[in-house]
Each structure stands twice: as structure tokens, then as C-alpha cells.
């Protein structure tokens, strides 16, 4: 399996058709902390799934959560 992905100007992974790849709902908060830093979702267990975090916070997507986390 090839983990390489094509990136655009924003350095985000893109699928073959050019669409930005979405994070999977079963991604763990601990994994996201590796990417977004230790202050990502403070007070939340590292074994919580992204889809659960989004449901509990009312965010529609990871991008939406990130925008609202800084408010």
C-alpha cells in the first residue's frame, strides 16, 4: 500500500481526483494531537474517536472543530 499522496498549494493530501482527503471518523484524538499539537481538544481522552468528538461538540467536520476551538 502506498502512503504517498499528492499535495496541493496548502500541503494537504488530495485524492486522485484532486479533492482534499477527509479525516476518517475512527481517527483517534491522540493521533490528531500528533498532527495538531498537544492542545488539540483539551480535556478529551486520547482514545476518543474523531466522530464522537464531532458529535459531542456539534462540529460538522474537523475543519469546523478547529475553527471553533480557537474561539
N, CA, C and O atoms as a GROMACS GRO file, in nm:
protein
  284
    1UNK      N    1   0.084  -0.118   0.000
    1UNK     CA    2   0.000   0.000   0.000
    1UNK      C    3   0.088   0.124   0.000
    1UNK      O    4   0.183   0.132   0.079
    2UNK      N    5   0.060   0.218  -0.085
    2UNK     CA    6   0.140   0.339  -0.097
    2UNK      C    7   0.078   0.450  -0.013
    2UNK      O    8  -0.037   0.487  -0.035
    3UNK      N    9   0.153   0.501   0.083
    3UNK     CA   10   0.102   0.607   0.170
    3UNK      C   11   0.128   0.746   0.114
    3UNK      O   12   0.086   0.845   0.174
    4UNK      N   13   0.196   0.754   0.001
    4UNK     CA   14   0.225   0.884  -0.059
    4UNK      C   15   0.097   0.943  -0.116
    4UNK      O   16   0.014   0.871  -0.171
    5UNK      N   17   0.081   1.072  -0.103
    5UNK     CA   18  -0.035   1.137  -0.161
    5UNK      C   19   0.010   1.265  -0.229
    5UNK      O   20   0.110   1.325  -0.190
    6UNK      N   21  -0.063   1.305  -0.330
    6UNK     CA   22  -0.035   1.430  -0.398
    6UNK      C   23  -0.081   1.545  -0.311
    6UNK      O   24  -0.188   1.538  -0.250
    7UNK      N   25  -0.002   1.652  -0.303
    7UNK     CA   26  -0.040   1.766  -0.223
    7UNK      C   27  -0.061   1.887  -0.312
    7UNK      O   28  -0.002   1.898  -0.420
    8UNK      N   29  -0.145   1.976  -0.266
    8UNK     CA   30  -0.171   2.100  -0.338
    8UNK      C   31  -0.092   2.213  -0.276
    8UNK      O   32   0.004   2.190  -0.203
    9UNK      N   33  -0.132   2.334  -0.305
    9UNK     CA   34  -0.062   2.451  -0.253
    9UNK      C   35  -0.068   2.459  -0.101
    9UNK      O   36   0.021   2.517  -0.039
   10UNK      N   37  -0.171   2.401  -0.041
   10UNK     CA   38  -0.188   2.406   0.104
   10UNK      C   39  -0.124   2.286   0.174
   10UNK      O   40  -0.141   2.270   0.295
   11UNK      N   41  -0.052   2.201   0.101
   11UNK     CA   42   0.020   2.084   0.154
   11UNK      C   43  -0.070   1.980   0.217
   11UNK      O   44  -0.022   1.897   0.294
   12UNK      N   45  -0.201   1.981   0.186
   12UNK     CA   46  -0.290   1.878   0.237
   12UNK      C   47  -0.299   1.766   0.135
   12UNK      O   48  -0.289   1.789   0.014
   13UNK      N   49  -0.319   1.644   0.184
   13UNK     CA   50  -0.330   1.528   0.094
   13UNK      C   51  -0.456   1.540   0.011
   13UNK      O   52  -0.561   1.584   0.058
   14UNK      N   53  -0.444   1.500  -0.114
   14UNK     CA   54  -0.557   1.504  -0.205
   14UNK      C   55  -0.577   1.367  -0.268
   14UNK      O   56  -0.480   1.295  -0.293
   15UNK      N   57  -0.702   1.332  -0.294
   15UNK     CA   58  -0.734   1.208  -0.364
   15UNK      C   59  -0.696   1.222  -0.511
   15UNK      O   60  -0.656   1.330  -0.555
   16UNK      N   61  -0.708   1.115  -0.586
   16UNK     CA   62  -0.670   1.114  -0.727
   16UNK      C   63  -0.746   1.219  -0.808
   16UNK      O   64  -0.692   1.272  -0.905
   17UNK      N   65  -0.869   1.249  -0.769
   17UNK     CA   66  -0.947   1.348  -0.844
   17UNK      C   67  -0.921   1.491  -0.799
   17UNK      O   68  -0.984   1.584  -0.850
   18UNK      N   69  -0.829   1.510  -0.703
   18UNK     CA   70  -0.792   1.644  -0.658
   18UNK      C   71  -0.866   1.691  -0.535
   18UNK      O   72  -0.834   1.798  -0.481
   19UNK      N   73  -0.965   1.615  -0.488
   19UNK     CA   74  -1.040   1.655  -0.369
   19UNK      C   75  -0.954   1.636  -0.245
   19UNK      O   76  -0.876   1.541  -0.237
   20UNK      N   77  -0.968   1.726  -0.149
   20UNK     CA   78  -0.894   1.714  -0.024
   20UNK      C   79  -0.948   1.594   0.053
   20UNK      O   80  -1.069   1.578   0.068
   21UNK      N   81  -0.857   1.510   0.100
   21UNK     CA   82  -0.895   1.389   0.172
   21UNK      C   83  -0.949   1.426   0.310
   21UNK      O   84  -0.890   1.508   0.380
   22UNK      N   85  -1.060   1.368   0.348
   22UNK     CA   86  -1.120   1.392   0.479
   22UNK      C   87  -1.061   1.297   0.581
   22UNK      O   88  -1.025   1.184   0.548
   23UNK      N   89  -1.052   1.342   0.706
   23UNK     CA   90  -1.008   1.253   0.813
   23UNK      C   91  -1.118   1.152   0.840
   23UNK      O   92  -1.236   1.186   0.838
   24UNK      N   93  -1.078   1.031   0.865
   24UNK     CA   94  -1.175   0.925   0.895
   24UNK      C   95  -1.233   0.946   1.034
   24UNK      O   96  -1.165   0.998   1.123
   25UNK      N   97  -1.357   0.906   1.053
   25UNK     CA   98  -1.424   0.919   1.181
   25UNK      C   99  -1.362   0.835   1.290
   25UNK      O  100  -1.377   0.866   1.408
   26UNK      N  101  -1.293   0.727   1.251
   26UNK     CA  102  -1.233   0.642   1.354
   26UNK      C  103  -1.090   0.684   1.391
   26UNK      O  104  -1.022   0.612   1.464
   27UNK      N  105  -1.046   0.801   1.342
   27UNK     CA  106  -0.917   0.855   1.382
   27UNK      C  107  -0.925   0.895   1.530
   27UNK      O  108  -1.022   0.957   1.572
   28UNK      N  109  -0.824   0.860   1.607
   28UNK     CA  110  -0.824   0.889   1.750
   28UNK      C  111  -0.772   1.029   1.777
   28UNK      O  112  -0.687   1.081   1.704
   29UNK      N  113  -0.824   1.091   1.883
   29UNK     CA  114  -0.782   1.224   1.923
   29UNK      C  115  -0.630   1.225   1.948
   29UNK      O  116  -0.563   1.323   1.915
   30UNK      N  117  -0.577   1.119   2.006
   30UNK     CA  118  -0.432   1.111   2.030
   30UNK      C  119  -0.352   1.121   1.901
   30UNK      O  120  -0.247   1.184   1.899
   31UNK      N  121  -0.401   1.061   1.795
   31UNK     CA  122  -0.336   1.070   1.664
   31UNK      C  123  -0.343   1.213   1.612
   31UNK      O  124  -0.246   1.263   1.554
   32UNK      N  125  -0.457   1.278   1.631
   32UNK     CA  126  -0.472   1.416   1.587
   32UNK      C  127  -0.383   1.510   1.667
   32UNK      O  128  -0.338   1.612   1.614
   33UNK      N  129  -0.359   1.478   1.792
   33UNK     CA  130  -0.267   1.560   1.873
   33UNK      C  131  -0.125   1.553   1.819
   33UNK      O  132  -0.050   1.650   1.830
   34UNK      N  133  -0.088   1.440   1.761
   34UNK     CA  134   0.044   1.428   1.699
   34UNK      C  135   0.056   1.528   1.584
   34UNK      O  136   0.164   1.583   1.561
   35UNK      N  137  -0.053   1.550   1.514
   35UNK     CA  138  -0.052   1.639   1.398
   35UNK      C  139  -0.079   1.784   1.434
   35UNK      O  140  -0.016   1.874   1.378
   36UNK      N  141  -0.173   1.809   1.527
   36UNK     CA  142  -0.217   1.945   1.557
   36UNK      C  143  -0.162   2.000   1.688
   36UNK      O  144  -0.189   2.116   1.723
   37UNK      N  145  -0.086   1.921   1.762
   37UNK     CA  146  -0.024   1.967   1.886
   37UNK      C  147  -0.097   1.918   2.009
   37UNK      O  148  -0.212   1.874   2.001
   38UNK      N  149  -0.030   1.926   2.124
   38UNK     CA  150  -0.086   1.871   2.248
   38UNK      C  151  -0.208   1.946   2.300
   38UNK      O  152  -0.279   1.894   2.385
   39UNK      N  153  -0.234   2.066   2.252
   39UNK     CA  154  -0.350   2.142   2.297
   39UNK      C  155  -0.475   2.115   2.215
   39UNK      O  156  -0.578   2.181   2.234
   40UNK      N  157  -0.468   2.019   2.124
   40UNK     CA  158  -0.586   1.982   2.045
   40UNK      C  159  -0.687   1.914   2.136
   40UNK      O  160  -0.653   1.815   2.202
   41UNK      N  161  -0.808   1.963   2.140
   41UNK     CA  162  -0.918   1.907   2.220
   41UNK      C  163  -0.877   1.882   2.365
   41UNK      O  164  -0.875   1.768   2.410
   42UNK      N  165  -0.843   1.989   2.438
   42UNK     CA  166  -0.804   1.972   2.578
   42UNK      C  167  -0.918   1.914   2.662
   42UNK      O  168  -1.035   1.946   2.641
   43UNK      N  169  -0.882   1.830   2.756
   43UNK     CA  170  -0.982   1.770   2.844
   43UNK      C  171  -1.052   1.649   2.785
   43UNK      O  172  -1.142   1.593   2.847
   44UNK      N  173  -1.011   1.608   2.665
   44UNK     CA  174  -1.070   1.493   2.598
   44UNK      C  175  -0.969   1.380   2.599
   44UNK      O  176  -0.850   1.403   2.575
   45UNK      N  177  -1.015   1.259   2.627
   45UNK     CA  178  -0.925   1.143   2.630
   45UNK      C  179  -0.865   1.118   2.492
   45UNK      O  180  -0.930   1.141   2.390
   46UNK      N  181  -0.742   1.072   2.491
   46UNK     CA  182  -0.673   1.048   2.364
   46UNK      C  183  -0.730   0.929   2.287
   46UNK      O  184  -0.705   0.916   2.167
   47UNK      N  185  -0.806   0.843   2.353
   47UNK     CA  186  -0.864   0.728   2.283
   47UNK      C  187  -1.005   0.756   2.230
   47UNK      O  188  -1.072   0.664   2.182
   48UNK      N  189  -1.053   0.881   2.238
   48UNK     CA  190  -1.183   0.916   2.182
   48UNK      C  191  -1.169   0.925   2.030
   48UNK      O  192  -1.069   0.973   1.978
   49UNK      N  193  -1.271   0.877   1.960
   49UNK     CA  194  -1.271   0.883   1.814
   49UNK      C  195  -1.313   1.021   1.766
   49UNK      O  196  -1.387   1.092   1.834
   50UNK      N  197  -1.265   1.059   1.648
   50UNK     CA  198  -1.299   1.188   1.590
   50UNK      C  199  -1.449   1.204   1.572
   50UNK      O  200  -1.503   1.310   1.602
   51UNK      N  201  -1.518   1.101   1.524
   51UNK     CA  202  -1.662   1.114   1.503
   51UNK      C  203  -1.737   1.140   1.634
   51UNK      O  204  -1.836   1.213   1.636
   52UNK      N  205  -1.691   1.081   1.743
   52UNK     CA  206  -1.752   1.105   1.874
   52UNK      C  207  -1.725   1.249   1.919
   52UNK      O  208  -1.815   1.316   1.970
   53UNK      N  209  -1.602   1.295   1.901
   53UNK     CA  210  -1.567   1.433   1.936
   53UNK      C  211  -1.654   1.532   1.859
   53UNK      O  212  -1.705   1.628   1.917
   54UNK      N  213  -1.670   1.509   1.730
   54UNK     CA  214  -1.751   1.600   1.649
   54UNK      C  215  -1.897   1.597   1.693
   54UNK      O  216  -1.961   1.702   1.699
   55UNK      N  217  -1.950   1.480   1.724
   55UNK     CA  218  -2.089   1.470   1.773
   55UNK      C  219  -2.106   1.546   1.904
   55UNK      O  220  -2.204   1.619   1.920
   56UNK      N  221  -2.013   1.529   1.996
   56UNK     CA  222  -2.025   1.594   2.128
   56UNK      C  223  -2.008   1.744   2.123
   56UNK      O  224  -2.064   1.816   2.205
   57UNK      N  225  -1.931   1.793   2.027
   57UNK     CA  226  -1.908   1.937   2.017
   57UNK      C  227  -2.002   2.006   1.918
   57UNK      O  228  -2.008   2.128   1.913
   58UNK      N  229  -2.074   1.925   1.840
   58UNK     CA  230  -2.165   1.983   1.741
   58UNK      C  231  -2.094   2.033   1.616
   58UNK      O  232  -2.155   2.103   1.535
   59UNK      N  233  -1.968   1.998   1.599
   59UNK     CA  234  -1.893   2.041   1.481
   59UNK      C  235  -1.928   1.951   1.363
   59UNK      O  236  -1.949   1.831   1.380
   60UNK      N  237  -1.933   2.009   1.244
   60UNK     CA  238  -1.968   1.933   1.125
   60UNK      C  239  -1.848   1.859   1.066
   60UNK      O  240  -1.865   1.759   0.997
   61UNK      N  241  -1.728   1.908   1.094
   61UNK     CA  242  -1.607   1.849   1.037
   61UNK      C  243  -1.488   1.885   1.126
   61UNK      O  244  -1.500   1.965   1.218
   62UNK      N  245  -1.374   1.825   1.097
   62UNK     CA  246  -1.252   1.858   1.170
   62UNK      C  247  -1.218   2.005   1.149
   62UNK      O  248  -1.177   2.073   1.243
   63UNK      N  249  -1.232   2.055   1.027
   63UNK     CA  250  -1.206   2.196   0.999
   63UNK      C  251  -1.296   2.287   1.082
   63UNK      O  252  -1.250   2.387   1.138
   64UNK      N  253  -1.422   2.251   1.090
   64UNK     CA  254  -1.518   2.328   1.170
   64UNK      C  255  -1.478   2.326   1.317
   64UNK      O  256  -1.482   2.429   1.385
   65UNK      N  257  -1.439   2.209   1.367
   65UNK     CA  258  -1.394   2.198   1.506
   65UNK      C  259  -1.273   2.285   1.532
   65UNK      O  260  -1.268   2.355   1.634
   66UNK      N  261  -1.175   2.284   1.442
   66UNK     CA  262  -1.054   2.363   1.459
   66UNK      C  263  -1.084   2.512   1.461
   66UNK      O  264  -1.025   2.586   1.540
   67UNK      N  265  -1.176   2.557   1.375
   67UNK     CA  266  -1.213   2.699   1.373
   67UNK      C  267  -1.277   2.739   1.506
   67UNK      O  268  -1.245   2.844   1.561
   68UNK      N  269  -1.367   2.654   1.558
   68UNK     CA  270  -1.438   2.685   1.681
   68UNK      C  271  -1.356   2.664   1.806
   68UNK      O  272  -1.385   2.724   1.910
   69UNK      N  273  -1.253   2.580   1.800
   69UNK     CA  274  -1.168   2.553   1.917
   69UNK      C  275  -1.091   2.678   1.958
   69UNK      O  276  -1.062   2.697   2.076
   70UNK      N  277  -1.057   2.762   1.862
   70UNK     CA  278  -0.977   2.879   1.891
   70UNK      C  279  -1.059   2.999   1.934
   70UNK      O  280  -1.003   3.107   1.957
   71UNK      N  281  -1.190   2.985   1.945
   71UNK     CA  282  -1.276   3.098   1.985
   71UNK      C  283  -1.290   3.105   2.134
   71UNK      O  284  -1.359   3.193   2.185
   0.00000   0.00000   0.00000
